[in-house]
Amino acid sequence: MLFLWIFRWLDVSVANLTCTRYWAVYLQVIQEAVWPGGVLPSAPPPERSQQQKDSTKQEALDCLMKLLPDLVSDMLGSDKYRLSWQTALDSFQDPYINRHLVYCIFDLLLDFLVPELPEEDFQRSLLQTLSKNPEKMLA
């Protein structure tokens, strides 16, 4: 019974996080992060101090620990629960893994937006269209 409740909670939470309304918010946040104020920044942001990085990491860990109900923390024990989230957070500190994650998400997004992309006929037609209009390839 408990697992059914947890499964239902996860199902509803994932459905809420992936609904269209939230995707619009996610895209706006990404757009504002990449193009603050609608323009590309002229210079890179200033280097953050180690103290700022540690503070941000701690805030992220605190947010992650509040993500699941207290029941999960009670089942695992607070130390194991914290260690689990810390391990998950540490895995995002590797640039190679982050790059791979971005590629995978981009691949999934393309599959979702253009479901006919893996089809050979679509690829052939796309290449023919681009070869007839070389200016599209430069755009």
A tleap script that builds the chain and sets N, CA, C and O, in Angstrom:
source leaprc.protein.ff14SB
mol = sequence {
  NMET LEU PHE LEU TRP ILE PHE ARG TRP LEU
  ASP VAL SER VAL ALA ASN LEU THR CYS THR
  ARG TYR TRP ALA VAL TYR LEU GLN VAL ILE
  GLN GLU ALA VAL TRP PRO GLY GLY VAL LEU
  PRO SER ALA PRO PRO PRO GLU ARG SER GLN
  GLN GLN LYS ASP SER THR LYS GLN GLU ALA
  LEU ASP CYS LEU MET LYS LEU LEU PRO ASP
  LEU VAL SER ASP MET LEU GLY SER ASP LYS
  TYR ARG LEU SER TRP GLN THR ALA LEU ASP
  SER PHE GLN ASP PRO TYR ILE ASN ARG HIE
  LEU VAL TYR CYS ILE PHE ASP LEU LEU LEU
  ASP PHE LEU VAL PRO GLU LEU PRO GLU GLU
  ASP PHE GLN ARG SER LEU LEU GLN THR LEU
  SER LYS ASN PRO GLU LYS MET LEU CALA
}
set mol.1.N position { 0.818 -1.192 0.000 }
set mol.1.CA position { 0.000 0.000 0.000 }
set mol.1.C position { 0.870 1.269 0.000 }
set mol.1.O position { 0.571 2.246 -0.687 }
set mol.2.N position { 1.943 1.226 0.782 }
set mol.2.CA position { 2.842 2.369 0.853 }
set mol.2.C position { 3.500 2.621 -0.498 }
set mol.2.O position { 3.623 3.767 -0.930 }
set mol.3.N position { 3.929 1.535 -1.171 }
set mol.3.CA position { 4.572 1.698 -2.467 }
set mol.3.C position { 3.596 2.224 -3.514 }
set mol.3.O position { 3.990 2.977 -4.404 }
set mol.4.N position { 2.331 1.833 -3.415 }
set mol.4.CA position { 1.331 2.373 -4.340 }
set mol.4.C position { 1.174 3.876 -4.133 }
set mol.4.O position { 1.035 4.631 -5.096 }
set mol.5.N position { 1.197 4.303 -2.873 }
set mol.5.CA position { 1.086 5.728 -2.579 }
set mol.5.C position { 2.307 6.474 -3.131 }
set mol.5.O position { 2.167 7.530 -3.748 }
set mol.6.N position { 3.502 5.919 -2.907 }
set mol.6.CA position { 4.725 6.558 -3.410 }
set mol.6.C position { 4.716 6.597 -4.936 }
set mol.6.O position { 5.072 7.608 -5.541 }
set mol.7.N position { 4.306 5.485 -5.552 }
set mol.7.CA position { 4.240 5.445 -7.010 }
set mol.7.C position { 3.258 6.490 -7.532 }
set mol.7.O position { 3.553 7.191 -8.500 }
set mol.8.N position { 2.102 6.597 -6.901 }
set mol.8.CA position { 1.093 7.585 -7.327 }
set mol.8.C position { 1.631 8.999 -7.157 }
set mol.8.O position { 1.436 9.850 -8.024 }
set mol.9.N position { 2.310 9.249 -6.036 }
set mol.9.CA position { 2.866 10.576 -5.790 }
set mol.9.C position { 3.905 10.910 -6.862 }
set mol.9.O position { 3.914 12.020 -7.394 }
set mol.10.N position { 4.785 9.948 -7.181 }
set mol.10.CA position { 5.789 10.173 -8.224 }
set mol.10.C position { 5.132 10.406 -9.582 }
set mol.10.O position { 5.548 11.281 -10.342 }
set mol.11.N position { 4.112 9.620 -9.874 }
set mol.11.CA position { 3.408 9.745 -11.146 }
set mol.11.C position { 2.801 11.143 -11.297 }
set mol.11.O position { 2.947 11.778 -12.341 }
set mol.12.N position { 2.129 11.610 -10.265 }
set mol.12.CA position { 1.511 12.943 -10.309 }
set mol.12.C position { 2.584 14.030 -10.366 }
set mol.12.O position { 2.435 15.011 -11.096 }
set mol.13.N position { 3.657 13.860 -9.603 }
set mol.13.CA position { 4.726 14.868 -9.591 }
set mol.13.C position { 5.399 14.985 -10.953 }
set mol.13.O position { 5.637 16.092 -11.436 }
set mol.14.N position { 5.704 13.859 -11.568 }
set mol.14.CA position { 6.347 13.881 -12.896 }
set mol.14.C position { 5.389 14.474 -13.923 }
set mol.14.O position { 5.803 15.255 -14.779 }
set mol.15.N position { 4.117 14.108 -13.841 }
set mol.15.CA position { 3.132 14.671 -14.772 }
set mol.15.C position { 3.049 16.187 -14.620 }
set mol.15.O position { 2.957 16.907 -15.615 }
set mol.16.N position { 3.081 16.672 -13.383 }
set mol.16.CA position { 3.033 18.117 -13.156 }
set mol.16.C position { 4.295 18.810 -13.671 }
set mol.16.O position { 4.218 19.883 -14.270 }
set mol.17.N position { 5.454 18.195 -13.436 }
set mol.17.CA position { 6.715 18.810 -13.863 }
set mol.17.C position { 6.874 18.842 -15.372 }
set mol.17.O position { 7.587 19.692 -15.905 }
set mol.18.N position { 6.219 17.927 -16.060 }
set mol.18.CA position { 6.384 17.854 -17.517 }
set mol.18.C position { 5.189 18.417 -18.276 }
set mol.18.O position { 5.100 18.245 -19.491 }
set mol.19.N position { 4.276 19.079 -17.591 }
set mol.19.CA position { 3.122 19.649 -18.297 }
set mol.19.C position { 3.556 20.870 -19.112 }
set mol.19.O position { 4.618 21.441 -18.868 }
set mol.20.N position { 2.743 21.255 -20.061 }
set mol.20.CA position { 3.062 22.348 -20.980 }
set mol.20.C position { 3.337 23.656 -20.254 }
set mol.20.O position { 4.239 24.403 -20.632 }
set mol.21.N position { 2.560 23.934 -19.211 }
set mol.21.CA position { 2.739 25.192 -18.481 }
set mol.21.C position { 4.149 25.283 -17.888 }
set mol.21.O position { 4.786 26.335 -17.954 }
set mol.22.N position { 4.628 24.189 -17.314 }
set mol.22.CA position { 5.971 24.200 -16.740 }
set mol.22.C position { 7.040 24.269 -17.815 }
set mol.22.O position { 8.068 24.913 -17.609 }
set mol.23.N position { 6.828 23.622 -18.962 }
set mol.23.CA position { 7.813 23.698 -20.041 }
set mol.23.C position { 7.993 25.138 -20.493 }
set mol.23.O position { 9.108 25.564 -20.796 }
set mol.24.N position { 6.900 25.887 -20.539 }
set mol.24.CA position { 7.006 27.294 -20.920 }
set mol.24.C position { 7.866 28.050 -19.907 }
set mol.24.O position { 8.681 28.891 -20.286 }
set mol.25.N position { 7.685 27.751 -18.632 }
set mol.25.CA position { 8.496 28.397 -17.593 }
set mol.25.C position { 9.952 27.981 -17.725 }
set mol.25.O position { 10.845 28.824 -17.638 }
set mol.26.N position { 10.207 26.686 -17.936 }
set mol.26.CA position { 11.579 26.200 -18.096 }
set mol.26.C position { 12.267 26.921 -19.253 }
set mol.26.O position { 13.409 27.361 -19.121 }
set mol.27.N position { 11.575 27.042 -20.386 }
set mol.27.CA position { 12.165 27.691 -21.549 }
set mol.27.C position { 12.434 29.174 -21.291 }
set mol.27.O position { 13.436 29.716 -21.757 }
set mol.28.N position { 11.540 29.829 -20.550 }
set mol.28.CA position { 11.769 31.236 -20.219 }
set mol.28.C position { 12.981 31.401 -19.315 }
set mol.28.O position { 13.754 32.345 -19.477 }
set mol.29.N position { 13.151 30.488 -18.365 }
set mol.29.CA position { 14.309 30.547 -17.468 }
set mol.29.C position { 15.598 30.328 -18.259 }
set mol.29.O position { 16.584 31.038 -18.064 }
set mol.30.N position { 15.581 29.342 -19.149 }
set mol.30.CA position { 16.766 29.083 -19.973 }
set mol.30.C position { 17.071 30.287 -20.858 }
set mol.30.O position { 18.225 30.697 -20.985 }
set mol.31.N position { 16.033 30.849 -21.469 }
set mol.31.CA position { 16.235 32.014 -22.337 }
set mol.31.C position { 16.822 33.177 -21.549 }
set mol.31.O position { 17.734 33.850 -22.030 }
set mol.32.N position { 16.314 33.421 -20.351 }
set mol.32.CA position { 16.823 34.525 -19.545 }
set mol.32.C position { 18.256 34.254 -19.074 }
set mol.32.O position { 19.048 35.182 -18.909 }
set mol.33.N position { 18.581 32.973 -18.858 }
set mol.33.CA position { 19.945 32.632 -18.430 }
set mol.33.C position { 20.940 32.821 -19.575 }
set mol.33.O position { 22.066 33.268 -19.355 }
set mol.34.N position { 20.525 32.481 -20.796 }
set mol.34.CA position { 21.426 32.585 -21.945 }
set mol.34.C position { 21.440 33.992 -22.510 }
set mol.34.O position { 22.495 34.513 -22.872 }
set mol.35.N position { 20.265 34.608 -22.586 }
set mol.35.CA position { 20.137 35.964 -23.139 }
set mol.35.C position { 19.486 36.874 -22.105 }
set mol.35.O position { 18.305 37.197 -22.237 }
set mol.36.N position { 20.216 37.293 -21.091 }
set mol.36.CA position { 19.601 38.155 -20.076 }
set mol.36.C position { 19.117 39.468 -20.686 }
set mol.36.O position { 19.876 40.184 -21.339 }
set mol.37.N position { 17.848 39.764 -20.461 }
set mol.37.CA position { 17.274 40.976 -21.019 }
set mol.37.C position { 17.078 40.912 -22.519 }
set mol.37.O position { 16.803 41.936 -23.144 }
set mol.38.N position { 17.211 39.729 -23.117 }
set mol.38.CA position { 16.993 39.560 -24.546 }
set mol.38.C position { 18.215 39.838 -25.407 }
set mol.38.O position { 18.113 39.822 -26.633 }
set mol.39.N position { 19.371 40.094 -24.796 }
set mol.39.CA position { 20.595 40.338 -25.562 }
set mol.39.C position { 21.713 39.446 -25.024 }
set mol.39.O position { 21.747 39.102 -23.843 }
set mol.40.N position { 22.619 39.084 -25.920 }
set mol.40.CA position { 23.771 38.303 -25.479 }
set mol.40.C position { 24.687 39.184 -24.634 }
set mol.40.O position { 24.905 40.347 -24.974 }
set mol.41.N position { 25.224 38.650 -23.543 }
set mol.41.CA position { 26.137 39.470 -22.738 }
set mol.41.C position { 27.407 39.793 -23.519 }
set mol.41.O position { 27.904 38.963 -24.280 }
set mol.42.N position { 27.919 40.986 -23.326 }
set mol.42.CA position { 29.114 41.410 -24.057 }
set mol.42.C position { 30.393 40.844 -23.444 }
set mol.42.O position { 31.415 40.732 -24.120 }
set mol.43.N position { 30.330 40.489 -22.160 }
set mol.43.CA position { 31.507 39.937 -21.483 }
set mol.43.C position { 31.054 38.776 -20.605 }
set mol.43.O position { 29.897 38.727 -20.188 }
set mol.44.N position { 31.951 37.850 -20.327 }
set mol.44.CA position { 31.572 36.745 -19.454 }
set mol.44.C position { 31.277 37.251 -18.042 }
set mol.44.O position { 31.788 38.293 -17.631 }
set mol.45.N position { 30.453 36.510 -17.308 }
set mol.45.CA position { 30.172 36.955 -15.935 }
set mol.45.C position { 31.436 36.881 -15.079 }
set mol.45.O position { 32.348 36.112 -15.383 }
set mol.46.N position { 31.493 37.672 -14.021 }
set mol.46.CA position { 32.702 37.643 -13.176 }
set mol.46.C position { 32.874 36.272 -12.518 }
set mol.46.O position { 31.898 35.575 -12.242 }
set mol.47.N position { 34.110 35.906 -12.278 }
set mol.47.CA position { 34.425 34.618 -11.651 }
set mol.47.C position { 33.863 34.596 -10.227 }
set mol.47.O position { 34.023 35.550 -9.466 }
set mol.48.N position { 33.211 33.502 -9.890 }
set mol.48.CA position { 32.640 33.378 -8.545 }
set mol.48.C position { 33.693 32.849 -7.575 }
set mol.48.O position { 34.547 32.040 -7.939 }
set mol.49.N position { 33.612 33.319 -6.344 }
set mol.49.CA position { 34.571 32.869 -5.334 }
set mol.49.C position { 34.206 31.453 -4.878 }
set mol.49.O position { 33.089 30.987 -5.104 }
set mol.50.N position { 35.148 30.788 -4.244 }
set mol.50.CA position { 34.899 29.436 -3.737 }
set mol.50.C position { 33.791 29.451 -2.690 }
set mol.50.O position { 33.002 28.510 -2.603 }
set mol.51.N position { 33.732 30.508 -1.902 }
set mol.51.CA position { 32.683 30.625 -0.887 }
set mol.51.C position { 31.299 30.708 -1.545 }
set mol.51.O position { 30.346 30.094 -1.065 }
set mol.52.N position { 31.191 31.463 -2.638 }
set mol.52.CA position { 29.922 31.553 -3.357 }
set mol.52.C position { 29.542 30.197 -3.943 }
set mol.52.O position { 28.376 29.804 -3.904 }
set mol.53.N position { 30.524 29.487 -4.484 }
set mol.53.CA position { 30.259 28.168 -5.054 }
set mol.53.C position { 29.786 27.201 -3.980 }
set mol.53.O position { 28.828 26.457 -4.191 }
set mol.54.N position { 30.451 27.205 -2.829 }
set mol.54.CA position { 30.067 26.313 -1.729 }
set mol.54.C position { 28.675 26.653 -1.214 }
set mol.54.O position { 27.889 25.763 -0.890 }
set mol.55.N position { 28.380 27.938 -1.141 }
set mol.55.CA position { 27.056 28.370 -0.679 }
set mol.55.C position { 25.961 27.909 -1.642 }
set mol.55.O position { 24.910 27.433 -1.215 }
set mol.56.N position { 26.217 28.053 -2.937 }
set mol.56.CA position { 25.249 27.611 -3.943 }
set mol.56.C position { 25.057 26.101 -3.888 }
set mol.56.O position { 23.938 25.604 -4.015 }
set mol.57.N position { 26.143 25.384 -3.701 }
set mol.57.CA position { 26.071 23.920 -3.612 }
set mol.57.C position { 25.239 23.497 -2.401 }
set mol.57.O position { 24.446 22.560 -2.485 }
set mol.58.N position { 25.423 24.185 -1.286 }
set mol.58.CA position { 24.658 23.865 -0.073 }
set mol.58.C position { 23.177 24.182 -0.273 }
set mol.58.O position { 22.318 23.417 0.166 }
set mol.59.N position { 22.872 25.301 -0.931 }
set mol.59.CA position { 21.482 25.652 -1.218 }
set mol.59.C position { 20.835 24.604 -2.115 }
set mol.59.O position { 19.684 24.223 -1.899 }
set mol.60.N position { 21.570 24.139 -3.119 }
set mol.60.CA position { 21.047 23.104 -4.016 }
set mol.60.C position { 20.777 21.818 -3.253 }
set mol.60.O position { 19.754 21.169 -3.470 }
set mol.61.N position { 21.684 21.445 -2.363 }
set mol.61.CA position { 21.489 20.239 -1.553 }
set mol.61.C position { 20.264 20.378 -0.660 }
set mol.61.O position { 19.479 19.439 -0.529 }
set mol.62.N position { 20.098 21.540 -0.051 }
set mol.62.CA position { 18.916 21.769 0.797 }
set mol.62.C position { 17.626 21.676 -0.008 }
set mol.62.O position { 16.641 21.102 0.456 }
set mol.63.N position { 17.629 22.241 -1.216 }
set mol.63.CA position { 16.436 22.171 -2.081 }
set mol.63.C position { 16.131 20.731 -2.476 }
set mol.63.O position { 14.974 20.312 -2.469 }
set mol.64.N position { 17.167 19.977 -2.821 }
set mol.64.CA position { 16.966 18.579 -3.199 }
set mol.64.C position { 16.430 17.764 -2.027 }
set mol.64.O position { 15.588 16.886 -2.215 }
set mol.65.N position { 16.908 18.047 -0.831 }
set mol.65.CA position { 16.453 17.291 0.332 }
set mol.65.C position { 14.985 17.578 0.653 }
set mol.65.O position { 14.317 16.752 1.276 }
set mol.66.N position { 14.482 18.730 0.237 }
set mol.66.CA position { 13.074 19.069 0.460 }
set mol.66.C position { 12.180 18.571 -0.667 }
set mol.66.O position { 10.958 18.708 -0.602 }
set mol.67.N position { 12.789 17.993 -1.702 }
set mol.67.CA position { 12.046 17.579 -2.884 }
set mol.67.C position { 11.080 16.437 -2.606 }
set mol.67.O position { 9.938 16.463 -3.063 }
set mol.68.N position { 11.530 15.441 -1.865 }
set mol.68.CA position { 10.709 14.270 -1.571 }
set mol.68.C position { 10.066 14.424 -0.201 }
set mol.68.O position { 10.570 15.172 0.637 }
set mol.69.N position { 8.956 13.724 0.037 }
set mol.69.CA position { 8.303 13.830 1.349 }
set mol.69.C position { 9.217 13.323 2.473 }
set mol.69.O position { 10.140 12.543 2.235 }
set mol.70.N position { 8.945 13.776 3.681 }
set mol.70.CA position { 9.745 13.377 4.839 }
set mol.70.C position { 9.718 11.872 5.065 }
set mol.70.O position { 10.618 11.315 5.694 }
set mol.71.N position { 8.699 11.227 4.557 }
set mol.71.CA position { 8.573 9.781 4.711 }
set mol.71.C position { 9.787 9.059 4.135 }
set mol.71.O position { 10.281 8.104 4.733 }
set mol.72.N position { 10.269 9.507 2.981 }
set mol.72.CA position { 11.432 8.884 2.339 }
set mol.72.C position { 12.668 9.086 3.208 }
set mol.72.O position { 13.459 8.161 3.389 }
set mol.73.N position { 12.834 10.283 3.740 }
set mol.73.CA position { 13.966 10.566 4.627 }
set mol.73.C position { 13.896 9.692 5.872 }
set mol.73.O position { 14.917 9.181 6.333 }
set mol.74.N position { 12.715 9.522 6.408 }
set mol.74.CA position { 12.548 8.688 7.599 }
set mol.74.C position { 12.851 7.228 7.302 }
set mol.74.O position { 13.417 6.529 8.143 }
set mol.75.N position { 12.479 6.756 6.107 }
set mol.75.CA position { 12.721 5.362 5.742 }
set mol.75.C position { 14.214 5.094 5.579 }
set mol.75.O position { 14.711 4.062 6.031 }
set mol.76.N position { 14.929 6.013 4.938 }
set mol.76.CA position { 16.357 5.818 4.680 }
set mol.76.C position { 17.232 6.212 5.869 }
set mol.76.O position { 18.333 5.690 6.039 }
set mol.77.N position { 16.750 7.104 6.658 }
set mol.77.CA position { 17.582 7.707 7.701 }
set mol.77.C position { 18.155 8.995 7.144 }
set mol.77.O position { 18.505 9.064 5.965 }
set mol.78.N position { 18.251 10.001 7.971 }
set mol.78.CA position { 18.642 11.328 7.473 }
set mol.78.C position { 20.058 11.343 6.897 }
set mol.78.O position { 20.320 12.054 5.927 }
set mol.79.N position { 20.978 10.563 7.485 }
set mol.79.CA position { 22.350 10.561 6.963 }
set mol.79.C position { 22.428 9.920 5.576 }
set mol.79.O position { 23.088 10.452 4.683 }
set mol.80.N position { 21.757 8.782 5.394 }
set mol.80.CA position { 21.771 8.119 4.086 }
set mol.80.C position { 21.035 8.960 3.046 }
set mol.80.O position { 21.447 9.032 1.888 }
set mol.81.N position { 19.953 9.588 3.466 }
set mol.81.CA position { 19.185 10.439 2.562 }
set mol.81.C position { 20.051 11.602 2.083 }
set mol.81.O position { 20.084 11.908 0.891 }
set mol.82.N position { 20.745 12.241 3.008 }
set mol.82.CA position { 21.627 13.369 2.665 }
set mol.82.C position { 22.775 12.896 1.765 }
set mol.82.O position { 23.113 13.555 0.781 }
set mol.83.N position { 23.363 11.762 2.108 }
set mol.83.CA position { 24.464 11.219 1.318 }
set mol.83.C position { 24.020 10.872 -0.105 }
set mol.83.O position { 24.766 11.077 -1.063 }
set mol.84.N position { 22.792 10.344 -0.233 }
set mol.84.CA position { 22.262 10.013 -1.562 }
set mol.84.C position { 22.133 11.260 -2.424 }
set mol.84.O position { 22.538 11.259 -3.586 }
set mol.85.N position { 21.571 12.325 -1.860 }
set mol.85.CA position { 21.435 13.568 -2.624 }
set mol.85.C position { 22.794 14.203 -2.880 }
set mol.85.O position { 23.015 14.794 -3.937 }
set mol.86.N position { 23.709 14.084 -1.912 }
set mol.86.CA position { 25.054 14.636 -2.102 }
set mol.86.C position { 25.760 13.931 -3.263 }
set mol.86.O position { 26.431 14.573 -4.071 }
set mol.87.N position { 25.602 12.610 -3.338 }
set mol.87.CA position { 26.207 11.842 -4.432 }
set mol.87.C position { 25.602 12.261 -5.769 }
set mol.87.O position { 26.321 12.424 -6.754 }
set mol.88.N position { 24.275 12.435 -5.802 }
set mol.88.CA position { 23.621 12.880 -7.034 }
set mol.88.C position { 24.129 14.261 -7.438 }
set mol.88.O position { 24.397 14.512 -8.613 }
set mol.89.N position { 24.257 15.139 -6.473 }
set mol.89.CA position { 24.742 16.495 -6.749 }
set mol.89.C position { 26.197 16.477 -7.220 }
set mol.89.O position { 26.563 17.212 -8.137 }
set mol.90.N position { 27.019 15.646 -6.597 }
set mol.90.CA position { 28.430 15.550 -6.999 }
set mol.90.C position { 28.587 15.027 -8.424 }
set mol.90.O position { 29.546 15.372 -9.114 }
set mol.91.N position { 27.647 14.200 -8.860 }
set mol.91.CA position { 27.752 13.656 -10.215 }
set mol.91.C position { 27.606 14.741 -11.276 }
set mol.91.O position { 28.040 14.557 -12.413 }
set mol.92.N position { 27.001 15.866 -10.917 }
set mol.92.CA position { 26.850 16.967 -11.870 }
set mol.92.C position { 28.053 17.903 -11.878 }
set mol.92.O position { 28.020 18.937 -12.546 }
set mol.93.N position { 29.102 17.566 -11.157 }
set mol.93.CA position { 30.300 18.403 -11.120 }
set mol.93.C position { 31.306 18.034 -12.205 }
set mol.93.O position { 32.335 18.693 -12.352 }
set mol.94.N position { 31.010 16.987 -12.959 }
set mol.94.CA position { 31.917 16.517 -14.001 }
set mol.94.C position { 31.493 17.108 -15.354 }
set mol.94.O position { 30.394 16.818 -15.826 }
set mol.95.N position { 32.338 17.928 -15.982 }
set mol.95.CA position { 31.963 18.556 -17.255 }
set mol.95.C position { 31.638 17.536 -18.349 }
set mol.95.O position { 30.755 17.776 -19.173 }
set mol.96.N position { 32.333 16.413 -18.365 }
set mol.96.CA position { 32.074 15.378 -19.375 }
set mol.96.C position { 30.659 14.812 -19.205 }
set mol.96.O position { 29.926 14.652 -20.182 }
set mol.97.N position { 30.289 14.515 -17.973 }
set mol.97.CA position { 28.942 13.985 -17.712 }
set mol.97.C position { 27.889 15.034 -18.046 }
set mol.97.O position { 26.852 14.710 -18.624 }
set mol.98.N position { 28.147 16.284 -17.688 }
set mol.98.CA position { 27.193 17.357 -17.982 }
set mol.98.C position { 26.990 17.514 -19.492 }
set mol.98.O position { 25.863 17.674 -19.960 }
set mol.99.N position { 28.093 17.466 -20.247 }
set mol.99.CA position { 28.004 17.587 -21.700 }
set mol.99.C position { 27.188 16.430 -22.274 }
set mol.99.O position { 26.336 16.626 -23.141 }
set mol.100.N position { 27.459 15.230 -21.780 }
set mol.100.CA position { 26.718 14.055 -22.236 }
set mol.100.C position { 25.232 14.187 -21.898 }
set mol.100.O position { 24.375 13.837 -22.709 }
set mol.101.N position { 24.931 14.686 -20.714 }
set mol.101.CA position { 23.539 14.883 -20.300 }
set mol.101.C position { 22.831 15.880 -21.223 }
set mol.101.O position { 21.689 15.653 -21.623 }
set mol.102.N position { 23.498 16.968 -21.557 }
set mol.102.CA position { 22.909 17.964 -22.461 }
set mol.102.C position { 22.657 17.351 -23.834 }
set mol.102.O position { 21.609 17.593 -24.433 }
set mol.103.N position { 23.608 16.556 -24.343 }
set mol.103.CA position { 23.422 15.894 -25.636 }
set mol.103.C position { 22.238 14.936 -25.594 }
set mol.103.O position { 21.443 14.885 -26.532 }
set mol.104.N position { 22.121 14.176 -24.507 }
set mol.104.CA position { 21.001 13.228 -24.383 }
set mol.104.C position { 19.667 13.952 -24.326 }
set mol.104.O position { 18.702 13.537 -24.968 }
set mol.105.N position { 19.611 15.037 -23.558 }
set mol.105.CA position { 18.365 15.805 -23.460 }
set mol.105.C position { 18.022 16.415 -24.820 }
set mol.105.O position { 16.862 16.403 -25.233 }
set mol.106.N position { 19.027 16.945 -25.513 }
set mol.106.CA position { 18.806 17.519 -26.840 }
set mol.106.C position { 18.304 16.450 -27.809 }
set mol.106.O position { 17.408 16.711 -28.613 }
set mol.107.N position { 18.878 15.249 -27.736 }
set mol.107.CA position { 18.459 14.135 -28.578 }
set mol.107.C position { 17.004 13.758 -28.295 }
set mol.107.O position { 16.223 13.552 -29.224 }
set mol.108.N position { 16.645 13.671 -27.026 }
set mol.108.CA position { 15.260 13.354 -26.654 }
set mol.108.C position { 14.300 14.445 -27.107 }
set mol.108.O position { 13.197 14.165 -27.575 }
set mol.109.N position { 14.734 15.687 -26.964 }
set mol.109.CA position { 13.903 16.806 -27.387 }
set mol.109.C position { 13.671 16.780 -28.894 }
set mol.109.O position { 12.556 17.022 -29.355 }
set mol.110.N position { 14.720 16.488 -29.664 }
set mol.110.CA position { 14.568 16.379 -31.113 }
set mol.110.C position { 13.632 15.227 -31.488 }
set mol.110.O position { 12.787 15.373 -32.372 }
set mol.111.N position { 13.785 14.080 -30.811 }
set mol.111.CA position { 12.889 12.946 -31.073 }
set mol.111.C position { 11.445 13.301 -30.778 }
set mol.111.O position { 10.535 12.864 -31.483 }
set mol.112.N position { 11.232 14.098 -29.732 }
set mol.112.CA position { 9.877 14.498 -29.362 }
set mol.112.C position { 9.304 15.516 -30.346 }
set mol.112.O position { 8.149 15.407 -30.757 }
set mol.113.N position { 10.112 16.499 -30.720 }
set mol.113.CA position { 9.631 17.564 -31.601 }
set mol.113.C position { 9.533 17.135 -33.061 }
set mol.113.O position { 8.645 17.587 -33.784 }
set mol.114.N position { 10.445 16.261 -33.498 }
set mol.114.CA position { 10.466 15.802 -34.887 }
set mol.114.C position { 10.500 14.273 -34.880 }
set mol.114.O position { 11.561 13.681 -35.076 }
set mol.115.N position { 9.346 13.624 -34.656 }
set mol.115.CA position { 9.335 12.164 -34.514 }
set mol.115.C position { 9.771 11.424 -35.776 }
set mol.115.O position { 10.208 10.276 -35.691 }
set mol.116.N position { 9.660 12.056 -36.944 }
set mol.116.CA position { 10.043 11.381 -38.183 }
set mol.116.C position { 11.544 11.483 -38.468 }
set mol.116.O position { 12.003 10.995 -39.500 }
set mol.117.N position { 12.304 12.095 -37.589 }
set mol.117.CA position { 13.733 12.293 -37.795 }
set mol.117.C position { 14.508 10.995 -38.050 }
set mol.117.O position { 15.385 11.005 -38.913 }
set mol.118.N position { 14.243 9.874 -37.355 }
set mol.118.CA position { 15.018 8.655 -37.623 }
set mol.118.C position { 14.705 7.988 -38.969 }
set mol.118.O position { 15.454 7.123 -39.424 }
set mol.119.N position { 13.606 8.390 -39.600 }
set mol.119.CA position { 13.217 7.760 -40.863 }
set mol.119.C position { 14.163 8.191 -41.989 }
set mol.119.O position { 14.477 9.370 -42.152 }
set mol.120.N position { 14.601 7.202 -42.748 }
set mol.120.CA position { 15.569 7.451 -43.815 }
set mol.120.C position { 14.982 8.354 -44.909 }
set mol.120.O position { 15.687 9.207 -45.448 }
set mol.121.N position { 13.712 8.173 -45.236 }
set mol.121.CA position { 13.083 9.000 -46.271 }
set mol.121.C position { 13.066 10.473 -45.860 }
set mol.121.O position { 13.312 11.353 -46.685 }
set mol.122.N position { 12.779 10.737 -44.603 }
set mol.122.CA position { 12.758 12.117 -44.117 }
set mol.122.C position { 14.160 12.727 -44.205 }
set mol.122.O position { 14.313 13.871 -44.632 }
set mol.123.N position { 15.171 11.973 -43.805 }
set mol.123.CA position { 16.550 12.473 -43.854 }
set mol.123.C position { 16.965 12.777 -45.288 }
set mol.123.O position { 17.589 13.803 -45.561 }
set mol.124.N position { 16.612 11.874 -46.201 }
set mol.124.CA position { 16.955 12.076 -47.608 }
set mol.124.C position { 16.260 13.334 -48.142 }
set mol.124.O position { 16.881 14.143 -48.831 }
set mol.125.N position { 14.985 13.492 -47.827 }
set mol.125.CA position { 14.245 14.663 -48.308 }
set mol.125.C position { 14.803 15.952 -47.703 }
set mol.125.O position { 14.873 16.977 -48.381 }
set mol.126.N position { 15.195 15.905 -46.443 }
set mol.126.CA position { 15.779 17.073 -45.789 }
set mol.126.C position { 17.101 17.459 -46.453 }
set mol.126.O position { 17.349 18.636 -46.714 }
set mol.127.N position { 17.936 16.478 -46.720 }
set mol.127.CA position { 19.216 16.762 -47.390 }
set mol.127.C position { 19.007 17.308 -48.798 }
set mol.127.O position { 19.735 18.204 -49.225 }
set mol.128.N position { 18.020 16.778 -49.525 }
set mol.128.CA position { 17.746 17.287 -50.866 }
set mol.128.C position { 17.263 18.727 -50.803 }
set mol.128.O position { 17.658 19.552 -51.627 }
set mol.129.N position { 16.422 19.031 -49.842 }
set mol.129.CA position { 15.921 20.397 -49.693 }
set mol.129.C position { 17.058 21.359 -49.375 }
set mol.129.O position { 17.125 22.456 -49.929 }
set mol.130.N position { 17.944 20.945 -48.489 }
set mol.130.CA position { 19.066 21.816 -48.128 }
set mol.130.C position { 20.052 21.977 -49.273 }
set mol.130.O position { 20.621 23.053 -49.453 }
set mol.131.N position { 20.261 20.922 -50.044 }
set mol.131.CA position { 21.217 21.032 -51.156 }
set mol.131.C position { 20.674 21.912 -52.276 }
set mol.131.O position { 21.447 22.523 -53.013 }
set mol.132.N position { 19.341 21.983 -52.410 }
set mol.132.CA position { 18.749 22.865 -53.422 }
set mol.132.C position { 18.809 24.330 -52.985 }
set mol.132.O position { 18.840 25.233 -53.820 }
set mol.133.N position { 18.826 24.555 -51.678 }
set mol.133.CA position { 18.864 25.907 -51.135 }
set mol.133.C position { 20.088 26.047 -50.226 }
set mol.133.O position { 19.950 25.981 -49.004 }
set mol.134.N position { 21.282 26.239 -50.798 }
set mol.134.CA position { 22.503 26.287 -49.976 }
set mol.134.C position { 22.500 27.418 -48.954 }
set mol.134.O position { 23.183 27.326 -47.935 }
set mol.135.N position { 21.744 28.481 -49.209 }
set mol.135.CA position { 21.710 29.581 -48.243 }
set mol.135.C position { 21.070 29.137 -46.927 }
set mol.135.O position { 21.357 29.717 -45.880 }
set mol.136.N position { 20.204 28.113 -46.965 }
set mol.136.CA position { 19.612 27.593 -45.727 }
set mol.136.C position { 20.665 26.886 -44.888 }
set mol.136.O position { 20.584 26.880 -43.659 }
set mol.137.N position { 21.647 26.295 -45.543 }
set mol.137.CA position { 22.691 25.596 -44.804 }
set mol.137.C position { 23.583 26.580 -44.058 }
set mol.137.O position { 24.154 26.241 -43.021 }
set mol.138.N position { 23.705 27.803 -44.583 }
set mol.138.CA position { 24.548 28.803 -43.953 }
set mol.138.C position { 23.821 29.550 -42.851 }
set mol.138.O position { 24.459 30.213 -42.033 }
set mol.139.N position { 22.513 29.457 -42.813 }
set mol.139.CA position { 21.729 30.198 -41.812 }
set mol.139.C position { 21.859 29.616 -40.441 }
set mol.139.O position { 21.260 30.127 -39.494 }
savepdb mol mol.pdb
quit
